[in-house]
């Protein structure tokens, strides 16, 4: 993600299925996303 940001990306979403985690930048205060359907596939 740092490489994309260094090259000018201003928004990034990285889904990490093995950890059932999401890395998002920049932050969006109050943003809630239900990812249960994605992780159960």
C-alpha distance matrix in Angstrom:
0.0 3.8 5.4 5.3 6.3 8.6 10.0 11.1 9.1 10.6 9.8 7.2 8.5 7.6 11.1 12.1 15.8 17.1 16.5 17.1 14.2 11.7 8.7 9.3 8.9 11.5 14.0 17.0 20.1 22.2 19.9 21.1 20.0 22.2 20.2 23.2 24.0 20.7 20.9 24.6 24.3
3.8 0.0 3.8 5.5 5.0 6.0 8.6 10.0 9.3 10.8 11.2 9.7 11.8 11.3 14.7 15.4 19.2 20.1 19.2 20.2 17.1 14.7 11.3 11.6 10.1 12.1 15.0 18.3 21.2 23.8 21.9 23.5 22.9 25.3 23.5 26.6 27.6 24.4 24.5 28.2 28.0
5.4 3.8 0.0 3.8 5.4 5.0 6.3 8.9 8.9 11.5 12.3 10.9 13.2 12.7 16.2 17.0 20.5 21.6 21.3 22.2 19.5 17.1 14.1 14.2 12.8 14.7 17.9 20.9 24.1 26.6 24.5 26.0 25.1 27.4 25.4 28.5 29.0 25.6 26.0 29.5 28.9
5.3 5.5 3.8 0.0 3.8 5.4 5.1 6.6 5.5 8.5 9.1 8.1 10.8 11.2 14.9 16.5 19.9 21.7 21.4 21.6 18.8 16.0 13.1 12.4 10.9 12.7 16.0 18.6 22.1 24.5 22.1 23.8 22.8 25.3 23.5 26.8 27.1 23.8 24.7 28.2 27.5
6.3 5.0 5.4 3.8 0.0 3.8 5.3 5.2 4.7 6.4 8.0 8.0 11.4 12.4 16.2 17.9 21.5 23.2 22.3 22.5 19.3 16.2 12.9 11.6 9.1 10.3 13.8 16.6 19.9 22.7 20.8 23.0 22.6 25.4 24.1 27.5 28.2 25.2 26.0 29.7 29.3
8.6 6.0 5.0 5.4 3.8 0.0 3.8 5.5 7.2 9.4 11.6 11.8 15.0 15.6 19.4 20.7 24.3 25.7 24.9 25.5 22.4 19.6 16.1 15.2 12.7 13.6 17.1 20.1 23.2 26.1 24.5 26.7 26.3 29.1 27.7 31.1 31.8 28.6 29.2 32.9 32.4
10.0 8.6 6.3 5.1 5.3 3.8 0.0 3.8 6.0 9.2 11.5 12.0 15.3 16.2 19.9 21.6 25.0 26.7 26.4 26.7 23.8 20.8 17.7 16.5 14.1 15.0 18.7 21.2 24.6 27.4 25.4 27.6 26.9 29.6 28.2 31.6 31.8 28.6 29.7 33.2 32.3
11.1 10.0 8.9 6.6 5.2 5.5 3.8 0.0 3.8 6.2 9.2 10.8 14.5 16.2 20.0 22.2 25.6 27.6 27.0 26.8 23.7 20.4 17.3 15.3 12.5 12.8 16.6 18.7 22.1 24.9 23.1 25.6 25.3 28.3 27.2 30.9 31.1 28.2 29.5 33.1 32.4
9.1 9.3 8.9 5.5 4.7 7.2 6.0 3.8 0.0 3.8 5.7 7.2 10.8 12.9 16.6 19.1 22.4 24.7 24.0 23.5 20.5 17.0 14.2 12.0 9.7 10.3 14.0 15.9 19.5 22.0 19.9 22.2 21.6 24.6 23.5 27.2 27.4 24.5 26.0 29.5 28.8
10.6 10.8 11.5 8.5 6.4 9.4 9.2 6.2 3.8 0.0 3.8 6.8 10.5 13.3 16.8 19.6 22.8 25.3 24.1 23.3 20.0 16.4 13.5 10.6 7.6 7.3 10.9 12.6 16.1 18.8 17.1 19.7 19.7 23.0 22.5 26.3 26.8 24.3 25.8 29.3 29.1
9.8 11.2 12.3 9.1 8.0 11.6 11.5 9.2 5.7 3.8 0.0 3.8 7.0 10.3 13.5 16.6 19.6 22.3 21.2 20.0 16.9 13.1 10.7 7.6 5.6 6.0 9.1 10.5 14.3 16.5 14.2 16.5 16.1 19.3 18.8 22.5 23.0 20.5 22.2 25.7 25.5
7.2 9.7 10.9 8.1 8.0 11.8 12.0 10.8 7.2 6.8 3.8 0.0 3.8 6.6 10.0 12.9 16.0 18.6 17.7 16.7 13.7 10.1 7.8 5.6 5.3 7.3 9.8 11.6 15.2 17.1 14.3 15.9 14.9 17.7 16.5 20.1 20.6 17.8 19.1 22.7 22.5
8.5 11.8 13.2 10.8 11.4 15.0 15.3 14.5 10.8 10.5 7.0 3.8 0.0 3.8 6.5 9.8 12.6 15.5 14.6 13.2 10.5 6.9 5.8 4.6 6.8 9.2 10.4 11.8 15.1 16.2 13.0 13.7 12.2 14.4 12.9 16.4 16.9 14.1 15.3 18.9 18.8
7.6 11.3 12.7 11.2 12.4 15.6 16.2 16.2 12.9 13.3 10.3 6.6 3.8 0.0 3.8 6.4 9.6 12.1 11.6 10.8 8.4 5.6 5.0 6.5 9.1 11.9 12.9 14.7 17.7 18.6 15.5 15.5 13.6 15.1 12.7 15.8 16.4 13.1 13.6 17.3 17.1
11.1 14.7 16.2 14.9 16.2 19.4 19.9 20.0 16.6 16.8 13.5 10.0 6.5 3.8 0.0 3.8 6.1 9.2 8.9 7.6 6.1 4.5 6.5 8.7 12.1 14.7 14.9 16.2 18.8 18.9 15.7 14.8 12.3 12.9 9.9 12.5 13.1 9.7 9.9 13.6 13.5
12.1 15.4 17.0 16.5 17.9 20.7 21.6 22.2 19.1 19.6 16.6 12.9 9.8 6.4 3.8 0.0 3.8 5.7 5.7 5.8 5.1 5.9 7.9 11.1 14.3 17.1 17.2 18.8 21.1 21.2 18.3 17.1 14.7 14.7 11.5 13.2 14.2 10.9 9.7 13.2 13.5
15.8 19.2 20.5 19.9 21.5 24.3 25.0 25.6 22.4 22.8 19.6 16.0 12.6 9.6 6.1 3.8 0.0 3.8 5.4 4.6 6.5 8.4 11.2 14.2 17.7 20.3 20.0 21.2 23.2 22.8 19.8 17.9 15.1 14.1 10.5 11.2 11.9 8.7 6.7 9.9 10.1
17.1 20.1 21.6 21.7 23.2 25.7 26.7 27.6 24.7 25.3 22.3 18.6 15.5 12.1 9.2 5.7 3.8 0.0 3.8 5.6 7.9 10.6 13.0 16.5 19.8 22.5 22.2 23.7 25.5 25.1 22.4 20.5 18.0 16.9 13.5 13.6 14.7 11.9 9.1 11.6 12.3
16.5 19.2 21.3 21.4 22.3 24.9 26.4 27.0 24.0 24.1 21.2 17.7 14.6 11.6 8.9 5.7 5.4 3.8 0.0 3.8 5.2 8.6 11.0 14.5 17.9 20.4 19.7 21.3 22.7 22.4 20.0 18.2 16.2 15.4 12.5 12.9 14.9 12.5 9.6 12.6 14.1
17.1 20.2 22.2 21.6 22.5 25.5 26.7 26.8 23.5 23.3 20.0 16.7 13.2 10.8 7.6 5.8 4.6 5.6 3.8 0.0 3.8 7.1 10.4 13.4 17.0 19.4 18.3 19.3 20.7 19.9 17.3 15.1 12.8 11.7 8.7 9.2 11.3 9.1 6.5 9.8 11.7
14.2 17.1 19.5 18.8 19.3 22.4 23.8 23.7 20.5 20.0 16.9 13.7 10.5 8.4 6.1 5.1 6.5 7.9 5.2 3.8 0.0 3.8 6.8 9.9 13.4 15.8 14.8 16.2 17.6 17.4 14.9 13.4 11.7 11.7 9.3 11.0 13.3 10.9 9.3 13.0 14.6
11.7 14.7 17.1 16.0 16.2 19.6 20.8 20.4 17.0 16.4 13.1 10.1 6.9 5.6 4.5 5.9 8.4 10.6 8.6 7.1 3.8 0.0 3.8 6.3 10.0 12.4 11.7 13.1 15.2 15.4 12.6 11.8 10.2 11.3 9.3 12.1 13.9 11.3 11.0 14.8 15.9
8.7 11.3 14.1 13.1 12.9 16.1 17.7 17.3 14.2 13.5 10.7 7.8 5.8 5.0 6.5 7.9 11.2 13.0 11.0 10.4 6.8 3.8 0.0 3.8 6.9 9.5 9.6 11.9 14.3 15.4 13.0 13.3 12.4 14.4 12.8 15.8 17.5 14.8 14.7 18.5 19.4
9.3 11.6 14.2 12.4 11.6 15.2 16.5 15.3 12.0 10.6 7.6 5.6 4.6 6.5 8.7 11.1 14.2 16.5 14.5 13.4 9.9 6.3 3.8 0.0 3.8 6.1 6.5 8.7 11.6 13.1 10.7 11.9 11.5 14.3 13.5 17.0 18.5 16.1 16.7 20.5 21.1
8.9 10.1 12.8 10.9 9.1 12.7 14.1 12.5 9.7 7.6 5.6 5.3 6.8 9.1 12.1 14.3 17.7 19.8 17.9 17.0 13.4 10.0 6.9 3.8 0.0 3.0 5.2 8.2 11.3 13.8 12.0 14.2 14.4 17.6 17.1 20.7 22.0 19.7 20.5 24.2 24.8
11.5 12.1 14.7 12.7 10.3 13.6 15.0 12.8 10.3 7.3 6.0 7.3 9.2 11.9 14.7 17.1 20.3 22.5 20.4 19.4 15.8 12.4 9.5 6.1 3.0 0.0 3.8 6.5 9.6 12.6 11.4 14.2 15.0 18.5 18.6 22.2 23.6 21.6 22.6 26.2 26.9
14.0 15.0 17.9 16.0 13.8 17.1 18.7 16.6 14.0 10.9 9.1 9.8 10.4 12.9 14.9 17.2 20.0 22.2 19.7 18.3 14.8 11.7 9.6 6.5 5.2 3.8 0.0 3.8 6.2 9.1 8.4 11.3 12.8 16.3 17.0 20.4 22.3 20.7 21.5 25.0 26.2
17.0 18.3 20.9 18.6 16.6 20.1 21.2 18.7 15.9 12.6 10.5 11.6 11.8 14.7 16.2 18.8 21.2 23.7 21.3 19.3 16.2 13.1 11.9 8.7 8.2 6.5 3.8 0.0 3.8 6.3 5.5 9.1 11.1 14.9 16.2 19.7 21.4 20.4 21.6 24.8 26.0
20.1 21.2 24.1 22.1 19.9 23.2 24.6 22.1 19.5 16.1 14.3 15.2 15.1 17.7 18.8 21.1 23.2 25.5 22.7 20.7 17.6 15.2 14.3 11.6 11.3 9.6 6.2 3.8 0.0 3.8 5.6 9.0 12.0 15.5 17.5 20.5 22.6 22.1 23.1 26.1 27.8
22.2 23.8 26.6 24.5 22.7 26.1 27.4 24.9 22.0 18.8 16.5 17.1 16.2 18.6 18.9 21.2 22.8 25.1 22.4 19.9 17.4 15.4 15.4 13.1 13.8 12.6 9.1 6.3 3.8 0.0 3.8 6.3 9.9 13.0 15.6 18.3 20.5 20.6 21.6 24.2 26.1
19.9 21.9 24.5 22.1 20.8 24.5 25.4 23.1 19.9 17.1 14.2 14.3 13.0 15.5 15.7 18.3 19.8 22.4 20.0 17.3 14.9 12.6 13.0 10.7 12.0 11.4 8.4 5.5 5.6 3.8 0.0 3.8 6.6 10.2 12.5 15.5 17.4 17.2 18.5 21.2 22.8
21.1 23.5 26.0 23.8 23.0 26.7 27.6 25.6 22.2 19.7 16.5 15.9 13.7 15.5 14.8 17.1 17.9 20.5 18.2 15.1 13.4 11.8 13.3 11.9 14.2 14.2 11.3 9.1 9.0 6.3 3.8 0.0 3.8 6.7 9.5 12.1 14.2 14.5 15.6 18.1 20.0
20.0 22.9 25.1 22.8 22.6 26.3 26.9 25.3 21.6 19.7 16.1 14.9 12.2 13.6 12.3 14.7 15.1 18.0 16.2 12.8 11.7 10.2 12.4 11.5 14.4 15.0 12.8 11.1 12.0 9.9 6.6 3.8 0.0 3.8 6.1 9.1 10.7 10.9 12.4 14.8 16.4
22.2 25.3 27.4 25.3 25.4 29.1 29.6 28.3 24.6 23.0 19.3 17.7 14.4 15.1 12.9 14.7 14.1 16.9 15.4 11.7 11.7 11.3 14.4 14.3 17.6 18.5 16.3 14.9 15.5 13.0 10.2 6.7 3.8 0.0 3.8 5.7 7.6 8.7 9.9 11.7 13.7
20.2 23.5 25.4 23.5 24.1 27.7 28.2 27.2 23.5 22.5 18.8 16.5 12.9 12.7 9.9 11.5 10.5 13.5 12.5 8.7 9.3 9.3 12.8 13.5 17.1 18.6 17.0 16.2 17.5 15.6 12.5 9.5 6.1 3.8 0.0 3.8 5.5 5.3 6.4 8.8 10.6
23.2 26.6 28.5 26.8 27.5 31.1 31.6 30.9 27.2 26.3 22.5 20.1 16.4 15.8 12.5 13.2 11.2 13.6 12.9 9.2 11.0 12.1 15.8 17.0 20.7 22.2 20.4 19.7 20.5 18.3 15.5 12.1 9.1 5.7 3.8 0.0 3.8 5.5 5.3 6.2 9.0
24.0 27.6 29.0 27.1 28.2 31.8 31.8 31.1 27.4 26.8 23.0 20.6 16.9 16.4 13.1 14.2 11.9 14.7 14.9 11.3 13.3 13.9 17.5 18.5 22.0 23.6 22.3 21.4 22.6 20.5 17.4 14.2 10.7 7.6 5.5 3.8 0.0 3.8 5.6 5.4 6.7
20.7 24.4 25.6 23.8 25.2 28.6 28.6 28.2 24.5 24.3 20.5 17.8 14.1 13.1 9.7 10.9 8.7 11.9 12.5 9.1 10.9 11.3 14.8 16.1 19.7 21.6 20.7 20.4 22.1 20.6 17.2 14.5 10.9 8.7 5.3 5.5 3.8 0.0 3.8 5.6 5.7
20.9 24.5 26.0 24.7 26.0 29.2 29.7 29.5 26.0 25.8 22.2 19.1 15.3 13.6 9.9 9.7 6.7 9.1 9.6 6.5 9.3 11.0 14.7 16.7 20.5 22.6 21.5 21.6 23.1 21.6 18.5 15.6 12.4 9.9 6.4 5.3 5.6 3.8 0.0 3.8 5.6
24.6 28.2 29.5 28.2 29.7 32.9 33.2 33.1 29.5 29.3 25.7 22.7 18.9 17.3 13.6 13.2 9.9 11.6 12.6 9.8 13.0 14.8 18.5 20.5 24.2 26.2 25.0 24.8 26.1 24.2 21.2 18.1 14.8 11.7 8.8 6.2 5.4 5.6 3.8 0.0 3.8
24.3 28.0 28.9 27.5 29.3 32.4 32.3 32.4 28.8 29.1 25.5 22.5 18.8 17.1 13.5 13.5 10.1 12.3 14.1 11.7 14.6 15.9 19.4 21.1 24.8 26.9 26.2 26.0 27.8 26.1 22.8 20.0 16.4 13.7 10.6 9.0 6.7 5.7 5.6 3.8 0.0
